[in-house]
Amino acid sequence: MQQRDTSSAIDMRQDFRWIEDNSAIDPDDRNERIDSRLKRPATLAIPDWMTRDEQAAEVAFAAGDYTRAAQLAESGELKGCALILLGIHEQGLPLVEGHPSPRARFFAAFALWGLAHDARATALLSGIIDPVYGPQARHLEQLIRRPKIRILLQGRDDPGCPDYDIVGAFRSIPQADIKTVGYWSGCDVVIDHTTTFDEVMAALPAGWMPDLFLSHMVEDYPPPIGIEKAPFPTICHTQDFDRHFHHCGHFLKQFDATIALGSADHDDFRRLTGSAAFVFPKLLGVGKSPRGCGGPRRDIDVFVSGSLFTLSRQKAQYLFDVSQLPAQYQVEMLEGYTSPEDYYQRLSQAKATFTYVHRWGLINGRAIEAISVGTCAVYQEGGELGLFLSEEEGAIPYQPHNAMDVLTRVIEQWDDKYCAYARNGSRRVAKVFSLENCIERYYHFLAFLLTQNLQKHQRAREPVFSEMRWPNRSPERIMGAFEHSVPKLAALQAGFRQRWQDSERYEHLDAVGESWLYSYLLEKRCPLPPEPVETAAREPVVAAPTPEAPQPPVGLRRRIARKLGRIGRRFPGGSLLVRVARKLAGFEVRQPTVQPRAVEPRSPDEPCEAIEAVAEPLSARAAKCLGQSISRYQRLTRLYPDRMAALFNLARLHLENRDEAAAAEAFERVLTDHTLHYKVNDLLFWREFQDDSFAYEKMMLSVMEHVKDRNHGHLRAIERMIRDSALLSLAGIRSRLESPAAARRLFEQHPCDATEFPALWLSYALVHSEGGNHAEAARGIREAIRLDRAIVTSIPATLLREIESAEPLGEVASQRKMLGMRRAA
């Protein structure tokens, strides 16, 4: 492999977006773009006689994007090298074995080592004499001859979840000498939010020096403070960084290299970090756990589960189409998560599953799980899954325009063809995607990275964020990282807050306020019982209730409730409209209001509040956490009056606290004060908090785009999103405290023409319908459906008929009539 100039390689490849529908690109335009972007660095010699796809494949290979190289390569030698680096040794080795080039011989030896032919591998490496591959061959030969490669590993250690027990899979590799670092009590070095890299090194056995540090899923496991000082290569893997970029983006810059699941993430990592990035999709596997098998006769035609309607609008639209399949098909849609046993049992009774990843092209874990039990998986064409599994092995690709046609074809031809394909796939997944196989190939891939001299002379260090660790982020997601222990996570949160409680930097106050909110969510929602903790005696915290907000007249609530009708909560958009309309109607069950209490200064020796809180009643603990979060954001808005995010967070906290007067005041200022601005590191609460009132994922994508290209238009777009959400929330408050007419006037004062939030248009339609303005109500419905057509049958038929009588809805009514009432999922 040529010595890579990765900083130039990423510039050359920014237009090579092969994860999209390539057939829609005009060939002449595509070639012109490649010609204009293919600026070759001196260290990457590409002959002019190569085809454009082959040139693009060489550039991708040199930059570490092996999936794109494998998909574009026309020569067997290059394709074989790329397949080997993707962990598909059995397919890649025949393409390079016997080829005379130094690159082919190097990767043939690498594949032989991965297939346990160590002697043949070292013999082949010893004969490579080449200025580029010669030094790499010597290094790899030394690694093969060593008894073990030492890896300092931070990852998931969870024997109870066989599909994700990364530490257990690494420990099963005889040639791997693993020492673990993490928040689990069973780790070799147990850390918390204050642990430094020097302390980790001091805790390792004498004389044990790692060959590399590996952080697996860095978005869930913050690394030790000072990891950028490591005297050996540091590598991290992440797959959900886009949803949690605020909490892990600064970590990515502290590593020498990042490993991506696919091409889409690879491009982003290079632009976001400036560091080396490599693609290795086989980080998703299936563990050794009992899996049901429904046999050839399967009663369910399509089974889909997970977070069905909350992650992306495009996914909701596809699932709407799934739910509207003809009545002869048995469709089962499970919103949320169930036990692994129940999940696999249901999955194994289905002929097919429909899968979607919001970053088109990435490998799909749910597709692999489905095929492992003999169920066909319909997945996005062009994705990395196609490099590992073919249609004859149960992986059936679809394009944006034919997804339902492909799905129905699988169902209709199940007995004739796809049942046998699914059985083929089950056997192949058991071999290729077993977690043990995946991690063993990952181990060899890490050894290859050690030959690439990827360690930086100086790693990036951000002064504010380099010493901050968020053990509090998204408690529902990361409970597994803390042994499913509420007190353990509460202790880390409290320690984190204590460390920064006296700082008045925006970032510190913001993070502490968010920590208190997530403590509140943990206390409010976590189903696990709190563990007993010995604490000093103290007086219980008493939450003082305040009078409930005035309710609208009962007659008005009943009229609106009748208009809602019976809407299924598992249908795309249905639960969203129910929640929005119930808020506007004031038709919620009220709980006592919790007012924030003053916090007395605490001595350094006093135990952390969250630890003491474990012994308190749940409602008191939750009340205290919410009150403390409100208090921090009140302080933020006083110290930084121009920061929109702080004021918006405060307003949402007031709304959660049922203090609607204070919430309305803050929301109104967000809407009207144009001196407020959003800055790129300002936190906004994750979607598990009031997830129906703010498009968190879209906001985070805008943050990442700003970091990549420094275009402040992305930040202005976030400000518009915040104002849209403030308008929606304020309209609900006005409708409850005053009347729907007050909400209607608010919409008239603040037009929402540019909004991309369907719920805002639904609210707009509802309040204008109450005011008799059917033209505007019809407009609201049309706009909501334009943004998210999956919401069409969520709209009550009575409301549609009322508007239709005065203002024809045209295609909206026709579509509603054609679809009829949705079929039970």
Disulfide bonds with the S-S distance in Angstrom:
none
